[in-house]
């Protein structure tokens, strides 16, 4: 008799994918704007990034997590916005 499918600790794999997506998004942004810290982005640049994301990234794409996480990091470092 075979055991029913199970995926113990799947949340660890999900966390890994989310970290990878965030790293990819952050690196792409840093390269594009030629900066070394996400905190150096302006609010106008974030609006540009978000507009691009809305136009080019499927609502089902795991990259949306990367954009959200990167934005949250920026927002925590720039609480004035």
C-alpha positions in Angstrom: 0.0 0.0 0.0 1.3 3.4 -0.9 1.2 6.4 1.4 -0.9 9.4 0.6 1.0 12.4 -0.8 2.5 14.7 1.8 4.9 17.6 1.7 6.2 18.3 5.1 7.7 21.8 5.6 6.4 23.0 2.3 6.5 26.5 3.8 10.3 26.3 3.8 10.2 26.0 0.0 7.7 28.8 -0.3 9.9 31.0 1.8 12.9 30.1 -0.5 10.9 31.1 -3.6 9.8 34.3 -2.1 13.4 35.3 -1.1 14.6 34.4 -4.6 11.8 36.6 -6.2 12.6 39.5 -3.9 16.4 39.2 -4.6 15.7 39.2 -8.4 13.4 42.2 -8.2 15.8 44.2 -6.0 18.8 43.4 -8.2 16.9 44.4 -11.4 15.9 47.7 -9.8 19.4 48.5 -8.4 20.9 47.8 -11.9 18.4 49.9 -13.7 18.6 52.9 -11.5 22.4 52.5 -11.0 22.1 52.6 -7.2 23.6 50.4 -4.4 20.7 50.6 -1.9 17.0 50.3 -2.5 16.4 53.1 0.1 17.8 55.6 -2.4 14.8 55.2 -4.7 12.4 58.1 -4.8 8.6 57.9 -4.5 8.4 58.9 -8.2 10.7 56.0 -9.1 8.5 53.6 -7.1 5.5 54.9 -9.0 7.3 54.1 -12.2 8.2 50.7 -11.1 4.7 49.9 -10.0 3.3 51.1 -13.3 5.7 48.8 -15.1 4.7 45.9 -12.8 1.0 46.5 -13.4 1.5 46.5 -17.2 4.0 43.6 -17.5 3.6 41.2 -14.6 0.7 38.7 -14.5 -1.3 38.8 -11.4 -0.4 35.1 -11.0 3.3 35.7 -11.3 5.4 34.8 -8.2 7.4 38.0 -9.0 4.6 40.0 -7.5 5.8 38.8 -4.1 9.3 40.1 -5.0 7.9 43.5 -5.9 5.8 43.7 -2.7 8.6 42.6 -0.5 11.1 45.0 -2.1 8.6 47.8 -1.7 8.0 47.0 1.9 11.8 47.1 2.5 12.0 50.5 0.8 9.0 51.8 2.8 10.4 50.7 6.1 13.6 52.6 5.3 11.8 55.7 4.1 8.9 56.0 6.6 8.3 59.6 5.5 6.5 58.4 2.4 
